[in-house]
Amino acid sequence: LSRSEGLSMVALAPEAEDMRVVRKDGLQNVNIERRTNYVVDAQGFIELTQDARFKLYTEYSMLKGFVPQSAEDKPGDFFSERILWDEAVATAAARWAVIRPDSLMVIVAPFDRLRYMGGVNFRLPRVCKALQKDSKVDEEAVTTILLNPTAQETLSQSRYIRLEIGTAPTNVAYQSKLADYVWFSSMPKVNTIPRMMPTQ
């Protein structure tokens, strides 16, 4: 498609070896030059881990994907790997976008990296502003579309697709939607959608 339409392809993901290192040995053992390249907004990267909305996303979405790779592998190792991957992709995308302010960039990423707006999509506005203070990229400029989501992929405990996290009185202030849009290749079963858009 990119060739036939003359679209530019941009490499975004960090080196696979660096992902193995951070998962096994920690962020501090990733090559310092590449780590600096992946994380241009070090202060924002650190502060994000204390953000209440991000903590909600971490507990209710990110850590649900943890599968131990060894007896020594812990959720904290998985967490470090995920936040570096998300930050690196957001940084690479931001570097490309800030010097092309009128461009449209489409990022294709795994479902679990985008649901509930806590992954690359959450980081991108902050990183853009770190690279260019007058950047106009904000949350409204980043649109997340999930393709053919299932109830299981949205971490629902029922047959219905879950549309948000943060519905309890203690965390409703940090409520996060599943995505801006969900796109189905064919008409989904009505009994999987908890709310339908009005016809008018």
C-alpha positions as CSV (number, residue, x, y, z in Angstrom):
1,L,0.0,0.0,0.0
2,S,2.7,2.5,0.9
3,R,4.5,1.9,-2.4
4,S,1.4,2.1,-4.5
5,E,0.3,5.3,-2.7
6,G,3.8,6.8,-2.4
7,L,3.6,7.0,1.3
8,S,6.7,7.3,3.5
9,M,7.5,4.5,6.0
10,V,9.0,5.5,9.3
11,A,10.8,3.1,11.7
12,L,9.5,3.7,15.2
13,A,10.2,0.7,17.4
14,P,13.3,0.5,19.5
15,E,15.9,-2.2,19.0
16,A,14.8,-5.7,19.9
17,E,18.0,-6.3,21.8
18,D,17.3,-3.2,24.0
19,M,13.9,-4.6,24.8
20,R,15.5,-7.9,25.9
21,V,18.0,-6.0,28.1
22,V,15.4,-3.8,29.8
23,R,13.2,-6.9,30.5
24,K,16.0,-8.9,31.9
25,D,18.4,-6.4,33.4
26,G,16.5,-3.1,33.8
27,L,16.3,0.3,32.1
28,Q,19.6,1.4,33.6
29,N,21.5,-1.3,31.6
30,V,20.2,-0.2,28.2
31,N,23.0,1.4,26.1
32,I,23.1,5.0,27.3
33,E,23.2,6.6,23.9
34,R,20.3,4.7,22.6
35,R,18.4,5.2,25.8
36,T,18.9,8.9,25.5
37,N,17.6,8.7,21.9
38,Y,14.5,6.8,23.0
39,V,13.8,9.2,25.9
40,V,14.2,12.9,25.0
41,D,11.9,14.1,27.8
42,A,13.5,12.3,30.8
43,Q,11.6,14.4,33.4
44,G,8.3,13.8,31.8
45,F,9.0,10.1,31.3
46,I,9.7,9.8,35.1
47,E,6.8,12.0,36.2
48,L,4.3,10.1,34.1
49,T,4.7,7.0,36.3
50,Q,3.2,9.0,39.2
51,D,0.3,10.4,37.2
52,A,-3.0,9.2,38.6
53,R,-4.6,8.5,35.2
54,F,-1.5,6.6,34.1
55,K,-1.6,4.5,37.3
56,L,-5.2,3.6,36.6
57,Y,-4.2,2.5,33.0
58,T,-1.2,0.5,34.3
59,E,-3.4,-1.4,36.8
60,Y,-6.4,-1.9,34.7
61,S,-4.9,-2.4,31.2
62,M,-1.1,-2.6,30.9
63,L,-0.3,-5.2,33.6
64,K,-3.1,-7.4,32.4
65,G,-0.8,-8.4,29.6
66,F,2.0,-9.6,31.8
67,V,3.1,-13.2,31.0
68,P,6.3,-14.3,32.8
69,Q,9.1,-15.2,30.5
70,S,11.1,-17.0,33.2
71,A,10.9,-17.8,36.9
72,E,12.7,-14.6,37.7
73,D,10.5,-12.4,35.4
74,K,8.4,-10.0,37.5
75,P,5.6,-7.5,36.6
76,G,8.0,-4.7,37.2
77,D,10.3,-6.0,34.5
78,F,7.3,-6.1,32.1
79,F,6.4,-2.6,33.1
80,S,9.9,-1.2,32.4
81,E,9.9,-2.9,29.0
82,R,6.5,-1.5,28.1
83,I,7.1,2.1,29.1
84,L,10.4,2.2,27.2
85,W,8.7,0.8,24.1
86,D,5.9,3.3,24.3
87,E,8.2,6.2,25.0
88,A,10.6,5.3,22.2
89,V,7.8,5.0,19.6
90,A,6.3,8.2,20.7
91,T,9.7,9.9,20.5
92,A,10.4,8.6,17.0
93,A,7.0,9.7,15.8
94,A,7.3,13.1,17.4
95,R,10.7,13.7,15.8
96,W,9.2,13.0,12.4
97,A,6.0,15.0,13.0
98,V,7.4,18.2,14.5
99,I,9.3,19.1,11.4
100,R,6.3,18.3,9.2
101,P,3.5,20.3,11.0
102,D,1.1,19.8,8.1
103,S,1.6,16.1,7.8
104,L,-0.7,13.2,8.8
105,M,1.0,10.3,10.5
106,V,-0.6,6.9,11.0
107,I,0.9,4.5,13.5
108,V,0.0,0.9,13.4
109,A,0.5,-0.7,16.9
110,P,-0.6,-3.8,18.8
111,F,-4.1,-3.5,20.3
112,D,-2.9,-3.6,23.9
113,R,-0.5,-0.7,23.4
114,L,-3.4,1.6,22.5
115,R,-6.5,0.6,24.4
116,Y,-7.6,3.0,27.2
117,M,-5.4,5.8,25.8
118,G,-2.3,5.1,28.0
119,G,0.4,4.0,25.6
120,V,2.0,5.8,22.7
121,N,-1.1,7.8,22.1
122,F,-1.0,9.3,25.7
123,R,2.7,10.1,25.5
124,L,2.8,11.7,22.0
125,P,1.6,15.3,22.9
126,R,4.0,15.6,25.8
127,V,7.0,14.4,23.7
128,C,6.1,16.8,20.9
129,K,6.1,19.7,23.3
130,A,9.4,18.6,24.7
131,L,10.9,18.7,21.2
132,Q,9.2,21.9,20.2
133,K,7.7,24.1,22.8
134,D,5.1,25.7,20.5
135,S,3.9,22.3,19.1
136,K,0.2,22.3,18.5
137,V,0.0,18.5,19.0
138,D,-2.3,18.0,22.0
139,E,-4.7,15.2,23.0
140,E,-7.2,16.4,20.4
141,A,-4.7,16.1,17.6
142,V,-4.1,12.4,18.3
143,T,-6.9,10.0,17.2
144,T,-7.0,6.4,18.3
145,I,-8.9,3.9,16.2
146,L,-9.2,0.3,17.3
147,L,-10.0,-2.3,14.7
148,N,-12.4,-5.1,15.3
149,P,-12.2,-5.2,19.1
150,T,-13.5,-8.1,21.0
151,A,-14.9,-8.1,24.5
152,Q,-11.9,-10.1,25.7
153,E,-9.4,-7.7,24.1
154,T,-11.1,-4.8,26.0
155,L,-10.7,-6.8,29.2
156,S,-14.4,-7.1,29.7
157,Q,-15.8,-9.7,32.1
158,S,-18.9,-10.1,30.0
159,R,-19.9,-10.4,26.4
160,Y,-20.1,-6.6,26.1
161,I,-17.1,-4.6,24.8
162,R,-15.8,-2.5,27.6
163,L,-15.7,1.2,26.6
164,E,-13.9,2.8,29.6
165,I,-11.9,2.1,32.8
166,G,-12.3,4.2,35.9
167,T,-15.9,3.9,36.8
168,A,-15.6,3.4,40.5
169,P,-16.2,6.4,42.9
170,T,-12.5,6.3,43.9
171,N,-11.2,6.6,40.3
172,V,-13.9,8.1,38.2
173,A,-12.0,11.4,38.0
174,Y,-9.3,9.6,35.9
175,Q,-11.7,7.7,33.7
176,S,-10.3,6.7,30.3
177,K,-12.1,5.7,27.2
178,L,-11.3,2.6,25.2
179,A,-10.4,4.7,22.1
180,D,-11.7,7.6,20.1
181,Y,-13.3,5.2,17.6
182,V,-13.8,1.5,17.2
183,W,-13.9,0.2,13.6
184,F,-15.5,-3.1,12.5
185,S,-14.9,-4.8,9.2
186,S,-18.5,-6.0,9.3
187,M,-21.5,-5.2,11.4
188,P,-20.9,-6.5,15.0
189,K,-23.5,-8.3,17.0
190,V,-25.7,-5.9,18.7
191,N,-25.4,-7.8,22.0
192,T,-21.7,-7.0,22.1
193,I,-22.1,-3.3,22.1
194,P,-23.2,-1.7,25.4
195,R,-24.2,1.6,23.9
196,M,-25.2,2.5,20.3
197,M,-24.8,5.8,18.6
198,P,-28.1,7.6,17.9
199,T,-29.3,7.4,14.3
200,Q,-29.7,11.2,14.1
